[in-house]
Amino acid sequence: MIYPDYPGNNMFCTVGNIEADSRAGMVFVDFDDGRTLQTTGHAEVIWDEDRVARYDGAERLVEIPVERAVELPDRNPLRWSLEERSPLYP
């Protein structure tokens, strides 16, 4: 999985953490039915200008090859539905 990193507060906290310790995990929640997907892997910061240029406004990319994934049914008791998208949503 690859995601672009955009300018924020210019402190590079996440990127610095990845450079210091590449272990990473992400949790994806399905608020319709409560399922969760937990993924883990070792992240890498990608600075290659040609690859970064594919994402408008990105300064770098973060790549996390998924080494392990665990899907848990009905793990999250919260149920939400989308009322409207944020105008800031890309």
mmCIF file as gemmi writes it, N, C-alpha and C atoms, coordinates in Angstrom:
data_model
loop_
_atom_site.group_PDB
_atom_site.id
_atom_site.type_symbol
_atom_site.label_atom_id
_atom_site.label_alt_id
_atom_site.label_comp_id
_atom_site.label_asym_id
_atom_site.label_entity_id
_atom_site.label_seq_id
_atom_site.pdbx_PDB_ins_code
_atom_site.Cartn_x
_atom_site.Cartn_y
_atom_site.Cartn_z
_atom_site.occupancy
_atom_site.B_iso_or_equiv
_atom_site.pdbx_formal_charge
_atom_site.auth_seq_id
_atom_site.auth_asym_id
_atom_site.pdbx_PDB_model_num
ATOM 1 N N . MET Axp A 1 ? 0.844 -1.15 0 1 0 ? 1 A 1
ATOM 2 C CA . MET Axp A 1 ? 0 0 0 1 0 ? 1 A 1
ATOM 3 C C . MET Axp A 1 ? 0.902 1.229 0 1 0 ? 1 A 1
ATOM 4 N N . ILE Axp A 2 ? 0.554 2.209 -0.805 1 0 ? 2 A 1
ATOM 5 C CA . ILE Axp A 2 ? 1.312 3.468 -0.893 1 0 ? 2 A 1
ATOM 6 C C . ILE Axp A 2 ? 0.352 4.617 -0.659 1 0 ? 2 A 1
ATOM 7 N N . TYR Axp A 3 ? 0.79 5.569 0.135 1 0 ? 3 A 1
ATOM 8 C CA . TYR Axp A 3 ? -0.011 6.782 0.28 1 0 ? 3 A 1
ATOM 9 C C . TYR Axp A 3 ? 0.9 8.004 0.226 1 0 ? 3 A 1
ATOM 10 N N . PRO Axp A 4 ? 0.386 9.108 -0.352 1 0 ? 4 A 1
ATOM 11 C CA . PRO Axp A 4 ? 1.177 10.331 -0.447 1 0 ? 4 A 1
ATOM 12 C C . PRO Axp A 4 ? 1.202 11.066 0.882 1 0 ? 4 A 1
ATOM 13 N N . ASP Axp A 5 ? 2.306 11.748 1.139 1 0 ? 5 A 1
ATOM 14 C CA . ASP Axp A 5 ? 2.438 12.575 2.34 1 0 ? 5 A 1
ATOM 15 C C . ASP Axp A 5 ? 2.475 14.03 1.882 1 0 ? 5 A 1
ATOM 16 N N . TYR Axp A 6 ? 1.562 14.813 2.418 1 0 ? 6 A 1
ATOM 17 C CA . TYR Axp A 6 ? 1.42 16.209 2.017 1 0 ? 6 A 1
ATOM 18 C C . TYR Axp A 6 ? 1.978 17.135 3.095 1 0 ? 6 A 1
ATOM 19 N N . PRO Axp A 7 ? 2.28 18.387 2.728 1 0 ? 7 A 1
ATOM 20 C CA . PRO Axp A 7 ? 2.774 19.334 3.732 1 0 ? 7 A 1
ATOM 21 C C . PRO Axp A 7 ? 1.747 19.533 4.836 1 0 ? 7 A 1
ATOM 22 N N . GLY Axp A 8 ? 2.222 19.561 6.051 1 0 ? 8 A 1
ATOM 23 C CA . GLY Axp A 8 ? 1.345 19.81 7.194 1 0 ? 8 A 1
ATOM 24 C C . GLY Axp A 8 ? 1.961 20.916 8.017 1 0 ? 8 A 1
ATOM 25 N N . ASN Axp A 9 ? 2.44 20.545 9.184 1 0 ? 9 A 1
ATOM 26 C CA . ASN Axp A 9 ? 3.075 21.541 10.036 1 0 ? 9 A 1
ATOM 27 C C . ASN Axp A 9 ? 4.598 21.576 9.823 1 0 ? 9 A 1
ATOM 28 N N . ASN Axp A 10 ? 5.073 20.854 8.804 1 0 ? 10 A 1
ATOM 29 C CA . ASN Axp A 10 ? 6.491 20.824 8.428 1 0 ? 10 A 1
ATOM 30 C C . ASN Axp A 10 ? 7.404 20.344 9.545 1 0 ? 10 A 1
ATOM 31 N N . MET Axp A 11 ? 6.889 19.464 10.408 1 0 ? 11 A 1
ATOM 32 C CA . MET Axp A 11 ? 7.723 18.91 11.466 1 0 ? 11 A 1
ATOM 33 C C . MET Axp A 11 ? 8.231 17.514 11.116 1 0 ? 11 A 1
ATOM 34 N N . PHE Axp A 12 ? 7.699 16.892 10.075 1 0 ? 12 A 1
ATOM 35 C CA . PHE Axp A 12 ? 8.146 15.58 9.604 1 0 ? 12 A 1
ATOM 36 C C . PHE Axp A 12 ? 8.104 14.515 10.7 1 0 ? 12 A 1
ATOM 37 N N . CYS Axp A 13 ? 7.186 14.623 11.647 1 0 ? 13 A 1
ATOM 38 C CA . CYS Axp A 13 ? 7.131 13.666 12.758 1 0 ? 13 A 1
ATOM 39 C C . CYS Axp A 13 ? 6.913 12.237 12.277 1 0 ? 13 A 1
ATOM 40 N N . THR Axp A 14 ? 5.923 12.021 11.442 1 0 ? 14 A 1
ATOM 41 C CA . THR Axp A 14 ? 5.638 10.666 10.979 1 0 ? 14 A 1
ATOM 42 C C . THR Axp A 14 ? 6.797 10.115 10.172 1 0 ? 14 A 1
ATOM 43 N N . VAL Axp A 15 ? 7.323 10.915 9.26 1 0 ? 15 A 1
ATOM 44 C CA . VAL Axp A 15 ? 8.433 10.465 8.43 1 0 ? 15 A 1
ATOM 45 C C . VAL Axp A 15 ? 9.655 10.164 9.299 1 0 ? 15 A 1
ATOM 46 N N . GLY Axp A 16 ? 9.917 11.005 10.262 1 0 ? 16 A 1
ATOM 47 C CA . GLY Axp A 16 ? 11.042 10.764 11.165 1 0 ? 16 A 1
ATOM 48 C C . GLY Axp A 16 ? 10.855 9.491 11.961 1 0 ? 16 A 1
ATOM 49 N N . ASN Axp A 17 ? 9.643 9.243 12.415 1 0 ? 17 A 1
ATOM 50 C CA . ASN Axp A 17 ? 9.369 8.008 13.146 1 0 ? 17 A 1
ATOM 51 C C . ASN Axp A 17 ? 9.583 6.789 12.261 1 0 ? 17 A 1
ATOM 52 N N . ILE Axp A 18 ? 9.145 6.857 11.018 1 0 ? 18 A 1
ATOM 53 C CA . ILE Axp A 18 ? 9.322 5.733 10.094 1 0 ? 18 A 1
ATOM 54 C C . ILE Axp A 18 ? 10.8 5.505 9.824 1 0 ? 18 A 1
ATOM 55 N N . GLU Axp A 19 ? 11.562 6.572 9.658 1 0 ? 19 A 1
ATOM 56 C CA . GLU Axp A 19 ? 12.997 6.426 9.42 1 0 ? 19 A 1
ATOM 57 C C . GLU Axp A 19 ? 13.689 5.798 10.63 1 0 ? 19 A 1
ATOM 58 N N . ALA Axp A 20 ? 13.212 6.1 11.836 1 0 ? 20 A 1
ATOM 59 C CA . ALA Axp A 20 ? 13.826 5.57 13.054 1 0 ? 20 A 1
ATOM 60 C C . ALA Axp A 20 ? 13.393 4.125 13.333 1 0 ? 20 A 1
ATOM 61 N N . ASP Axp A 21 ? 12.136 3.795 13.021 1 0 ? 21 A 1
ATOM 62 C CA . ASP Axp A 21 ? 11.6 2.461 13.29 1 0 ? 21 A 1
ATOM 63 C C . ASP Axp A 21 ? 10.525 2.181 12.252 1 0 ? 21 A 1
ATOM 64 N N . SER Axp A 22 ? 10.808 1.294 11.336 1 0 ? 22 A 1
ATOM 65 C CA . SER Axp A 22 ? 9.934 1.108 10.172 1 0 ? 22 A 1
ATOM 66 C C . SER Axp A 22 ? 8.674 0.288 10.463 1 0 ? 22 A 1
ATOM 67 N N . ARG Axp A 23 ? 8.527 -0.269 11.643 1 0 ? 23 A 1
ATOM 68 C CA . ARG Axp A 23 ? 7.326 -1.054 11.934 1 0 ? 23 A 1
ATOM 69 C C . ARG Axp A 23 ? 6.09 -0.153 11.855 1 0 ? 23 A 1
ATOM 70 N N . ALA Axp A 24 ? 5.074 -0.649 11.142 1 0 ? 24 A 1
ATOM 71 C CA . ALA Axp A 24 ? 3.877 0.171 10.956 1 0 ? 24 A 1
ATOM 72 C C . ALA Axp A 24 ? 2.639 -0.708 10.941 1 0 ? 24 A 1
ATOM 73 N N . GLY Axp A 25 ? 1.535 -0.116 11.34 1 0 ? 25 A 1
ATOM 74 C CA . GLY Axp A 25 ? 0.258 -0.813 11.297 1 0 ? 25 A 1
ATOM 75 C C . GLY Axp A 25 ? -0.846 0.167 10.973 1 0 ? 25 A 1
ATOM 76 N N . MET Axp A 26 ? -1.872 -0.349 10.32 1 0 ? 26 A 1
ATOM 77 C CA . MET Axp A 26 ? -3.035 0.471 9.999 1 0 ? 26 A 1
ATOM 78 C C . MET Axp A 26 ? -4.287 -0.341 10.299 1 0 ? 26 A 1
ATOM 79 N N . VAL Axp A 27 ? -5.327 0.357 10.739 1 0 ? 27 A 1
ATOM 80 C CA . VAL Axp A 27 ? -6.606 -0.282 11.02 1 0 ? 27 A 1
ATOM 81 C C . VAL Axp A 27 ? -7.662 0.387 10.154 1 0 ? 27 A 1
ATOM 82 N N . PHE Axp A 28 ? -8.441 -0.422 9.465 1 0 ? 28 A 1
ATOM 83 C CA . PHE Axp A 28 ? -9.526 0.064 8.627 1 0 ? 28 A 1
ATOM 84 C C . PHE Axp A 28 ? -10.83 -0.437 9.233 1 0 ? 28 A 1
ATOM 85 N N . VAL Axp A 29 ? -11.772 0.469 9.441 1 0 ? 29 A 1
ATOM 86 C CA . VAL Axp A 29 ? -13.031 0.132 10.089 1 0 ? 29 A 1
ATOM 87 C C . VAL Axp A 29 ? -14.175 0.272 9.093 1 0 ? 29 A 1
ATOM 88 N N . ASP Axp A 30 ? -15.02 -0.744 9.03 1 0 ? 30 A 1
ATOM 89 C CA . ASP Axp A 30 ? -16.239 -0.671 8.234 1 0 ? 30 A 1
ATOM 90 C C . ASP Axp A 30 ? -17.37 -0.329 9.205 1 0 ? 30 A 1
ATOM 91 N N . PHE Axp A 31 ? -17.804 0.912 9.183 1 0 ? 31 A 1
ATOM 92 C CA . PHE Axp A 31 ? -18.809 1.363 10.136 1 0 ? 31 A 1
ATOM 93 C C . PHE Axp A 31 ? -20.218 0.88 9.79 1 0 ? 31 A 1
ATOM 94 N N . ASP Axp A 32 ? -20.383 0.275 8.61 1 0 ? 32 A 1
ATOM 95 C CA . ASP Axp A 32 ? -21.691 -0.292 8.268 1 0 ? 32 A 1
ATOM 96 C C . ASP Axp A 32 ? -21.964 -1.568 9.061 1 0 ? 32 A 1
ATOM 97 N N . ASP Axp A 33 ? -20.942 -2.434 9.17 1 0 ? 33 A 1
ATOM 98 C CA . ASP Axp A 33 ? -21.183 -3.719 9.84 1 0 ? 33 A 1
ATOM 99 C C . ASP Axp A 33 ? -20.217 -4.026 10.987 1 0 ? 33 A 1
ATOM 100 N N . GLY Axp A 34 ? -19.287 -3.108 11.288 1 0 ? 34 A 1
ATOM 101 C CA . GLY Axp A 34 ? -18.408 -3.276 12.44 1 0 ? 34 A 1
ATOM 102 C C . GLY Axp A 34 ? -17.144 -4.081 12.197 1 0 ? 34 A 1
ATOM 103 N N . ARG Axp A 35 ? -16.928 -4.54 10.971 1 0 ? 35 A 1
ATOM 104 C CA . ARG Axp A 35 ? -15.694 -5.287 10.686 1 0 ? 35 A 1
ATOM 105 C C . ARG Axp A 35 ? -14.482 -4.372 10.781 1 0 ? 35 A 1
ATOM 106 N N . THR Axp A 36 ? -13.351 -4.949 11.166 1 0 ? 36 A 1
ATOM 107 C CA . THR Axp A 36 ? -12.091 -4.224 11.116 1 0 ? 36 A 1
ATOM 108 C C . THR Axp A 36 ? -11.078 -5.056 10.341 1 0 ? 36 A 1
ATOM 109 N N . LEU Axp A 37 ? -10.175 -4.366 9.67 1 0 ? 37 A 1
ATOM 110 C CA . LEU Axp A 37 ? -9.048 -4.996 8.989 1 0 ? 37 A 1
ATOM 111 C C . LEU Axp A 37 ? -7.795 -4.364 9.562 1 0 ? 37 A 1
ATOM 112 N N . GLN Axp A 38 ? -6.958 -5.178 10.171 1 0 ? 38 A 1
ATOM 113 C CA . GLN Axp A 38 ? -5.707 -4.702 10.757 1 0 ? 38 A 1
ATOM 114 C C . GLN Axp A 38 ? -4.564 -5.191 9.886 1 0 ? 38 A 1
ATOM 115 N N . THR Axp A 39 ? -3.698 -4.267 9.46 1 0 ? 39 A 1
ATOM 116 C CA . THR Axp A 39 ? -2.555 -4.639 8.629 1 0 ? 39 A 1
ATOM 117 C C . THR Axp A 39 ? -1.268 -4.187 9.299 1 0 ? 39 A 1
ATOM 118 N N . THR Axp A 40 ? -0.214 -4.962 9.107 1 0 ? 40 A 1
ATOM 119 C CA . THR Axp A 40 ? 1.105 -4.594 9.626 1 0 ? 40 A 1
ATOM 120 C C . THR Axp A 40 ? 2.153 -4.85 8.556 1 0 ? 40 A 1
ATOM 121 N N . GLY Axp A 41 ? 3.245 -4.125 8.675 1 0 ? 41 A 1
ATOM 122 C CA . GLY Axp A 41 ? 4.36 -4.273 7.751 1 0 ? 41 A 1
ATOM 123 C C . GLY Axp A 41 ? 5.488 -3.346 8.157 1 0 ? 41 A 1
ATOM 124 N N . HIS Axp A 42 ? 6.457 -3.192 7.283 1 0 ? 42 A 1
ATOM 125 C CA . HIS Axp A 42 ? 7.583 -2.287 7.525 1 0 ? 42 A 1
ATOM 126 C C . HIS Axp A 42 ? 7.533 -1.172 6.481 1 0 ? 42 A 1
ATOM 127 N N . ALA Axp A 43 ? 7.372 0.047 6.946 1 0 ? 43 A 1
ATOM 128 C CA . ALA Axp A 43 ? 7.187 1.2 6.061 1 0 ? 43 A 1
ATOM 129 C C . ALA Axp A 43 ? 8.512 1.717 5.529 1 0 ? 43 A 1
ATOM 130 N N . GLU Axp A 44 ? 8.422 2.355 4.372 1 0 ? 44 A 1
ATOM 131 C CA . GLU Axp A 44 ? 9.58 3.006 3.759 1 0 ? 44 A 1
ATOM 132 C C . GLU Axp A 44 ? 9.135 4.357 3.21 1 0 ? 44 A 1
ATOM 133 N N . VAL Axp A 45 ? 9.937 5.376 3.425 1 0 ? 45 A 1
ATOM 134 C CA . VAL Axp A 45 ? 9.665 6.695 2.864 1 0 ? 45 A 1
ATOM 135 C C . VAL Axp A 45 ? 10.292 6.749 1.481 1 0 ? 45 A 1
ATOM 136 N N . ILE Axp A 46 ? 9.498 7.158 0.499 1 0 ? 46 A 1
ATOM 137 C CA . ILE Axp A 46 ? 9.967 7.237 -0.886 1 0 ? 46 A 1
ATOM 138 C C . ILE Axp A 46 ? 10.127 8.705 -1.262 1 0 ? 46 A 1
ATOM 139 N N . TRP Axp A 47 ? 11.33 9.06 -1.646 1 0 ? 47 A 1
ATOM 140 C CA . TRP Axp A 47 ? 11.646 10.448 -2.005 1 0 ? 47 A 1
ATOM 141 C C . TRP Axp A 47 ? 11.806 10.62 -3.516 1 0 ? 47 A 1
ATOM 142 N N . ASP Axp A 48 ? 11.721 9.548 -4.288 1 0 ? 48 A 1
ATOM 143 C CA . ASP Axp A 48 ? 11.937 9.585 -5.726 1 0 ? 48 A 1
ATOM 144 C C . ASP Axp A 48 ? 10.993 10.592 -6.383 1 0 ? 48 A 1
ATOM 145 N N . GLU Axp A 49 ? 11.554 11.642 -6.978 1 0 ? 49 A 1
ATOM 146 C CA . GLU Axp A 49 ? 10.758 12.746 -7.515 1 0 ? 49 A 1
ATOM 147 C C . GLU Axp A 49 ? 9.765 12.303 -8.592 1 0 ? 49 A 1
ATOM 148 N N . ASP Axp A 50 ? 10.166 11.357 -9.436 1 0 ? 50 A 1
ATOM 149 C CA . ASP Axp A 50 ? 9.268 10.895 -10.5 1 0 ? 50 A 1
ATOM 150 C C . ASP Axp A 50 ? 8.042 10.184 -9.928 1 0 ? 50 A 1
ATOM 151 N N . ARG Axp A 51 ? 8.246 9.374 -8.918 1 0 ? 51 A 1
ATOM 152 C CA . ARG Axp A 51 ? 7.113 8.67 -8.298 1 0 ? 51 A 1
ATOM 153 C C . ARG Axp A 51 ? 6.239 9.635 -7.506 1 0 ? 51 A 1
ATOM 154 N N . VAL Axp A 52 ? 6.857 10.546 -6.765 1 0 ? 52 A 1
ATOM 155 C CA . VAL Axp A 52 ? 6.111 11.506 -5.957 1 0 ? 52 A 1
ATOM 156 C C . VAL Axp A 52 ? 5.284 12.425 -6.849 1 0 ? 52 A 1
ATOM 157 N N . ALA Axp A 53 ? 5.796 12.781 -8.017 1 0 ? 53 A 1
ATOM 158 C CA . ALA Axp A 53 ? 5.111 13.708 -8.929 1 0 ? 53 A 1
ATOM 159 C C . ALA Axp A 53 ? 3.762 13.179 -9.405 1 0 ? 53 A 1
ATOM 160 N N . ARG Axp A 54 ? 3.519 11.884 -9.285 1 0 ? 54 A 1
ATOM 161 C CA . ARG Axp A 54 ? 2.233 11.301 -9.691 1 0 ? 54 A 1
ATOM 162 C C . ARG Axp A 54 ? 1.089 11.726 -8.77 1 0 ? 54 A 1
ATOM 163 N N . TYR Axp A 55 ? 1.434 12.275 -7.599 1 0 ? 55 A 1
ATOM 164 C CA . TYR Axp A 55 ? 0.439 12.689 -6.608 1 0 ? 55 A 1
ATOM 165 C C . TYR Axp A 55 ? 0.537 14.199 -6.435 1 0 ? 55 A 1
ATOM 166 N N . ASP Axp A 56 ? -0.398 14.91 -6.993 1 0 ? 56 A 1
ATOM 167 C CA . ASP Axp A 56 ? -0.387 16.369 -6.989 1 0 ? 56 A 1
ATOM 168 C C . ASP Axp A 56 ? -0.257 16.927 -5.57 1 0 ? 56 A 1
ATOM 169 N N . GLY Axp A 57 ? 0.79 17.703 -5.341 1 0 ? 57 A 1
ATOM 170 C CA . GLY Axp A 57 ? 0.991 18.363 -4.062 1 0 ? 57 A 1
ATOM 171 C C . GLY Axp A 57 ? 1.75 17.552 -3.024 1 0 ? 57 A 1
ATOM 172 N N . ALA Axp A 58 ? 2.016 16.277 -3.297 1 0 ? 58 A 1
ATOM 173 C CA . ALA Axp A 58 ? 2.731 15.44 -2.326 1 0 ? 58 A 1
ATOM 174 C C . ALA Axp A 58 ? 4.204 15.816 -2.278 1 0 ? 58 A 1
ATOM 175 N N . GLU Axp A 59 ? 4.808 15.662 -1.105 1 0 ? 59 A 1
ATOM 176 C CA . GLU Axp A 59 ? 6.239 15.918 -0.94 1 0 ? 59 A 1
ATOM 177 C C . GLU Axp A 59 ? 7.054 14.629 -0.896 1 0 ? 59 A 1
ATOM 178 N N . ARG Axp A 60 ? 6.392 13.518 -0.586 1 0 ? 60 A 1
ATOM 179 C CA . ARG Axp A 60 ? 7.043 12.223 -0.497 1 0 ? 60 A 1
ATOM 180 C C . ARG Axp A 60 ? 5.929 11.184 -0.434 1 0 ? 60 A 1
ATOM 181 N N . LEU Axp A 61 ? 6.294 9.913 -0.521 1 0 ? 61 A 1
ATOM 182 C CA . LEU Axp A 61 ? 5.333 8.821 -0.408 1 0 ? 61 A 1
ATOM 183 C C . LEU Axp A 61 ? 5.731 7.916 0.751 1 0 ? 61 A 1
ATOM 184 N N . VAL Axp A 62 ? 4.768 7.24 1.302 1 0 ? 62 A 1
ATOM 185 C CA . VAL Axp A 62 ? 5.041 6.22 2.302 1 0 ? 62 A 1
ATOM 186 C C . VAL Axp A 62 ? 4.496 4.908 1.753 1 0 ? 62 A 1
ATOM 187 N N . GLU Axp A 63 ? 5.361 3.904 1.7 1 0 ? 63 A 1
ATOM 188 C CA . GLU Axp A 63 ? 4.962 2.593 1.211 1 0 ? 63 A 1
ATOM 189 C C . GLU Axp A 63 ? 5.028 1.595 2.362 1 0 ? 63 A 1
ATOM 190 N N . ILE Axp A 64 ? 3.947 0.837 2.523 1 0 ? 64 A 1
ATOM 191 C CA . ILE Axp A 64 ? 3.906 -0.192 3.561 1 0 ? 64 A 1
ATOM 192 C C . ILE Axp A 64 ? 3.473 -1.502 2.903 1 0 ? 64 A 1
ATOM 193 N N . PRO Axp A 65 ? 4.437 -2.347 2.535 1 0 ? 65 A 1
ATOM 194 C CA . PRO Axp A 65 ? 4.054 -3.665 2.034 1 0 ? 65 A 1
ATOM 195 C C . PRO Axp A 65 ? 3.362 -4.443 3.166 1 0 ? 65 A 1
ATOM 196 N N . VAL Axp A 66 ? 2.188 -4.959 2.903 1 0 ? 66 A 1
ATOM 197 C CA . VAL Axp A 66 ? 1.431 -5.668 3.933 1 0 ? 66 A 1
ATOM 198 C C . VAL Axp A 66 ? 2.065 -7.043 4.154 1 0 ? 66 A 1
ATOM 199 N N . GLU Axp A 67 ? 2.534 -7.259 5.385 1 0 ? 67 A 1
ATOM 200 C CA . GLU Axp A 67 ? 3.134 -8.537 5.759 1 0 ? 67 A 1
ATOM 201 C C . GLU Axp A 67 ? 2.118 -9.426 6.482 1 0 ? 67 A 1
ATOM 202 N N . ARG Axp A 68 ? 1.157 -8.797 7.14 1 0 ? 68 A 1
ATOM 203 C CA . ARG Axp A 68 ? 0.137 -9.547 7.873 1 0 ? 68 A 1
ATOM 204 C C . ARG Axp A 68 ? -1.159 -8.749 7.849 1 0 ? 68 A 1
ATOM 205 N N . ALA Axp A 69 ? -2.26 -9.443 7.676 1 0 ? 69 A 1
ATOM 206 C CA . ALA Axp A 69 ? -3.581 -8.811 7.716 1 0 ? 69 A 1
ATOM 207 C C . ALA Axp A 69 ? -4.515 -9.693 8.534 1 0 ? 69 A 1
ATOM 208 N N . VAL Axp A 70 ? -5.299 -9.054 9.383 1 0 ? 70 A 1
ATOM 209 C CA . VAL Axp A 70 ? -6.266 -9.773 10.21 1 0 ? 70 A 1
ATOM 210 C C . VAL Axp A 70 ? -7.606 -9.064 10.079 1 0 ? 70 A 1
ATOM 211 N N . GLU Axp A 71 ? -8.622 -9.814 9.634 1 0 ? 71 A 1
ATOM 212 C CA . GLU Axp A 71 ? -9.97 -9.268 9.558 1 0 ? 71 A 1
ATOM 213 C C . GLU Axp A 71 ? -10.773 -9.808 10.734 1 0 ? 71 A 1
ATOM 214 N N . LEU Axp A 72 ? -11.415 -8.906 11.455 1 0 ? 72 A 1
ATOM 215 C CA . LEU Axp A 72 ? -12.212 -9.294 12.613 1 0 ? 72 A 1
ATOM 216 C C . LEU Axp A 72 ? -13.658 -8.852 12.394 1 0 ? 72 A 1
ATOM 217 N N . PRO Axp A 73 ? -14.587 -9.801 12.347 1 0 ? 73 A 1
ATOM 218 C CA . PRO Axp A 73 ? -15.989 -9.443 12.136 1 0 ? 73 A 1
ATOM 219 C C . PRO Axp A 73 ? -16.604 -8.858 13.405 1 0 ? 73 A 1
ATOM 220 N N . ASP Axp A 74 ? -17.465 -7.899 13.21 1 0 ? 74 A 1
ATOM 221 C CA . ASP Axp A 74 ? -18.245 -7.311 14.295 1 0 ? 74 A 1
ATOM 222 C C . ASP Axp A 74 ? -17.403 -6.875 15.49 1 0 ? 74 A 1
ATOM 223 N N . ARG Axp A 75 ? -16.206 -6.348 15.221 1 0 ? 75 A 1
ATOM 224 C CA . ARG Axp A 75 ? -15.299 -5.924 16.286 1 0 ? 75 A 1
ATOM 225 C C . ARG Axp A 75 ? -15.653 -4.531 16.82 1 0 ? 75 A 1
ATOM 226 N N . ASN Axp A 76 ? -16.143 -3.664 15.949 1 0 ? 76 A 1
ATOM 227 C CA . ASN Axp A 76 ? -16.432 -2.291 16.337 1 0 ? 76 A 1
ATOM 228 C C . ASN Axp A 76 ? -17.935 -2.132 16.58 1 0 ? 76 A 1
ATOM 229 N N . PRO Axp A 77 ? -18.334 -1.744 17.8 1 0 ? 77 A 1
ATOM 230 C CA . PRO Axp A 77 ? -19.766 -1.619 18.09 1 0 ? 77 A 1
ATOM 231 C C . PRO Axp A 77 ? -20.412 -0.368 17.492 1 0 ? 77 A 1
ATOM 232 N N . LEU Axp A 78 ? -19.61 0.583 17.023 1 0 ? 78 A 1
ATOM 233 C CA . LEU Axp A 78 ? -20.164 1.829 16.488 1 0 ? 78 A 1
ATOM 234 C C . LEU Axp A 78 ? -20.671 1.621 15.063 1 0 ? 78 A 1
ATOM 235 N N . ARG Axp A 79 ? -21.795 2.211 14.748 1 0 ? 79 A 1
ATOM 236 C CA . ARG Axp A 79 ? -22.351 2.164 13.393 1 0 ? 79 A 1
ATOM 237 C C . ARG Axp A 79 ? -22.624 3.6 12.962 1 0 ? 79 A 1
ATOM 238 N N . TRP Axp A 80 ? -22.031 3.984 11.833 1 0 ? 80 A 1
ATOM 239 C CA . TRP Axp A 80 ? -22.203 5.328 11.308 1 0 ? 80 A 1
ATOM 240 C C . TRP Axp A 80 ? -22.618 5.244 9.863 1 0 ? 80 A 1
ATOM 241 N N . SER Axp A 81 ? -23.203 6.331 9.39 1 0 ? 81 A 1
ATOM 242 C CA . SER Axp A 81 ? -23.499 6.424 7.966 1 0 ? 81 A 1
ATOM 243 C C . SER Axp A 81 ? -23.087 7.809 7.488 1 0 ? 81 A 1
ATOM 244 N N . LEU Axp A 82 ? -22.747 7.894 6.235 1 0 ? 82 A 1
ATOM 245 C CA . LEU Axp A 82 ? -22.287 9.142 5.636 1 0 ? 82 A 1
ATOM 246 C C . LEU Axp A 82 ? -23.477 10.054 5.361 1 0 ? 82 A 1
ATOM 247 N N . GLU Axp A 83 ? -23.445 11.245 5.937 1 0 ? 83 A 1
ATOM 248 C CA . GLU Axp A 83 ? -24.491 12.226 5.65 1 0 ? 83 A 1
ATOM 249 C C . GLU Axp A 83 ? -24.095 13.093 4.471 1 0 ? 83 A 1
ATOM 250 N N . GLU Axp A 84 ? -22.853 13.524 4.453 1 0 ? 84 A 1
ATOM 251 C CA . GLU Axp A 84 ? -22.33 14.282 3.325 1 0 ? 84 A 1
ATOM 252 C C . GLU Axp A 84 ? -20.812 14.279 3.402 1 0 ? 84 A 1
ATOM 253 N N . ARG Axp A 85 ? -20.165 14.446 2.273 1 0 ? 85 A 1
ATOM 254 C CA . ARG Axp A 85 ? -18.712 14.485 2.218 1 0 ? 85 A 1
ATOM 255 C C . ARG Axp A 85 ? -18.221 15.876 2.597 1 0 ? 85 A 1
ATOM 256 N N . SER Axp A 86 ? -17.068 15.913 3.229 1 0 ? 86 A 1
ATOM 257 C CA . SER Axp A 86 ? -16.444 17.186 3.562 1 0 ? 86 A 1
ATOM 258 C C . SER Axp A 86 ? -16.019 17.896 2.285 1 0 ? 86 A 1
ATOM 259 N N . PRO Axp A 87 ? -16.152 19.214 2.217 1 0 ? 87 A 1
ATOM 260 C CA . PRO Axp A 87 ? -15.666 19.938 1.047 1 0 ? 87 A 1
ATOM 261 C C . PRO Axp A 87 ? -14.136 19.876 0.935 1 0 ? 87 A 1
ATOM 262 N N . LEU Axp A 88 ? -13.457 19.472 2.002 1 0 ? 88 A 1
ATOM 263 C CA . LEU Axp A 88 ? -11.998 19.359 1.994 1 0 ? 88 A 1
ATOM 264 C C . LEU Axp A 88 ? -11.517 17.975 1.564 1 0 ? 88 A 1
ATOM 265 N N . TYR Axp A 89 ? -12.465 17.042 1.384 1 0 ? 89 A 1
ATOM 266 C CA . TYR Axp A 89 ? -12.119 15.676 0.978 1 0 ? 89 A 1
ATOM 267 C C . TYR Axp A 89 ? -11.619 15.699 -0.449 1 0 ? 89 A 1
ATOM 268 N N . PRO Axp A 90 ? -10.403 15.189 -0.703 1 0 ? 90 A 1
ATOM 269 C CA . PRO Axp A 90 ? -9.861 15.273 -2.08 1 0 ? 90 A 1
ATOM 270 C C . PRO Axp A 90 ? -10.581 14.411 -3.085 1 0 ? 90 A 1
